[in-house]
Every structure is written in structure tokens, then in C-alpha cells.
Amino acid sequence: MAYSISEAKELVIRAGKILVESGLIQRTWGNISARISDTQFVITPSGLAYETLTPKQIVTVNIADGSYEGDLKPSSEKGIHADSYRLRPEVNFVIHTHQERASEISIDGKNWTLSLEEDKKVLGDLVPCAAYGMPSTGKLKKAVEEAISRYPNSRAFLMKHHGVLCLGKDLDHAFEIAQYLENVADRMYQQACKGKLYKKDGKIREYGSSERSGGHFTLLLQGTAKEYKIDALETDAPVQARLHAKIYQSSKMNYILHATDEDIVAVSQSGRSMSPLLDDLAQIAGVTLKTVQNAMDNTSAVKQLKHKNAVLLAGEGALCTGITDSDAKAVEMVLKKGCAARIYAKATGSREKLGLLDASIQRMVYVKKYSKKKM
Ligand SMILES: [Zn+2]
């Protein structure tokens, strides 16, 4: 049964908090909606933080044409939600996430045929994978619509190189599907990558993390924070401080962090450049992520970070940058997911690629928007 409008708005807000707490949704990524009638649903607005949403910010949208009420813009994926309600009368709650494992496994574009009865009970016999389309485009909407129409018994859908869509009869059901899907994906990931992961070797040098403020930056190295002047480093400043100073001289970013998650380190060991297999990585980090050798001794990392927000350090992880602390952490987060996806592709021999043009367009749009952000 559809919800009353006030109940639906409260549930969408609650779902946002639950999904962020559970780690299935990060930052403002993803979107959530609830049906209020045969003709309308309410959905999260575009680009606002889930933690502080109020009922007034939840937007009412018409299923027939995606038109909406009020001044606040609904999520740009409103069309996918509209199709979900139109094609599935039993569905009252829809969640779209970029959750880690399921997104990583979406890269090969294959449908999952489930064999365990317990999995089928929650997810249906099949988890279809919709063909790739850039976020917020008609192409993506059409690909998802096709998958929903073709597989009427499926409740969870992968969106290739991107994320997932979960259709529930209510909030609890949709959340259960999203969580269950993540568990099944994790099982598949572990099975596929067992014994095939990169071997970790060598010691990782500490590159330090830093924050710029005016002409200075504070570098946190070996547990100690020290301030340096960007354009006038002391002669005895450590090599890490020199590297950070050079990055600040050539980039507008204010935060630099050294990411040493094991998947990132593993991929950095391959020594090759990485083309993202997930579109969020291409968007917020860069279209081709280079691996540089001996980054402390030369300017190759500095050069990469001039136009990108991440660079892989051969065998030593990556440097991630952002205008704010949380932006740099977001880069680290999508890089970790992107590296795990790369490891999965290697383990399964998948040759699927995210189109260079699609990746470039998303990066360009993002950089343009991001550069307007308050420094
Ligand atoms: Zn998305």
C-alpha cells in the first residue's frame, strides 16, 4: 500500500540515515523514494546531505512524466524511480546506491543467476545487470527500464560500471534487498578473487597528509604535525614536505592525503596506469590514473595532481587531493572501490571497459562544477 505523503517523507529521511549509517550510501550519492499514490512518489532532492534532510526538502514527483512540485530539484535519477513505480505496482520504496561490492561486481555487465534458495527468497532468481548509461541520462533510464520490464520477478538490479537499484514493497524490504545484495556480492567477490589477489611486498614509505591554509600548510608525518611555508621551505625540511609544497604550488586543492588501503596498494604495485571501471572514480579522481615511480624524488606525482585528484605511487598506495578534507577522503573512498573493481576484473579475466568518452564527459562536468566550489 502506498504511504501518506507525510509518512513517505519521514521514511525517505529515515532511510537516508539508515543507508549512510550502514555504509551502503556515502556522501550525497544515491537516491531514495517512496510511493504516495498510483500517480506520485516522493524522492530525495539533488545533492543535499542525507543527515540533515527535512520533510520540506523531499520532492513530490509525478510518475507519468517526471514533473515535480516546488522549487527544490528532485534527484536527477527521478525517471528511473518513476519507471520503477510505473512498471511495478507492488513496489512502494526504491533505493539507488553506489554500494561497494555490488558496484564492483557490476563491471562485467553480467546478470547473476542465483542458486541458493535463501538468496532467491530475498532477491528473486536473477539479479539482472542493466547496460551502461551515464548518470542522469535518458540512456541509463532506458537501460534500467528495459531490465525491469524484462525481468518482472527481480527486485535488485545492477547498473553497469555504476551502482544498484533495489525495489521493495516498503522501506524495510528495500533496505533488506540492498543489504542482502551486498552480502551476496561480497561472497562472489571473495570466491572470484581467492588466491588471485596481488601479493603485497616491500615497505610503504609514509608520504604524510596535509592541509593548506593561505601560504602555509600543516603536514602530519609520523604522528607529528608541523607547519611549513609553501614558497620558502627550510633547508632541513623532509622530502615529504617538499613534495606537498610542490603539489600546492601547482594545484588549487587544499588537502592531500596518503591512501594506503590494501586494495589501493595492491593495484599501485602493478605499476601500470589505471582506467577507472566505475564511473564515480573517473568523475571525481580522473579519467586515467597514472602510477608514478619514486614519487618523493621527482615531480611526476606533482604533474599528475595538477589536473587529477589521485595519483598511484608504485607499490606505496596513492595520493588523493581535494578542496576540503571530506572531498579528499571521498576521492580515497572511490579509489578504494575502483581498485577493488580492478582486482575483480583481473581475477575474473573481464575485459569490459568504461567508455573513454563517457568517462571524460563526466570528469569534465564535475571539474567545472567543482571549480566553482568555495575554496
Ligand atoms: Zn547513481
Residues whose N, C-alpha, C, O or C-beta is under 5 A from the ligand:
A	BS01	ZN	G30 G163
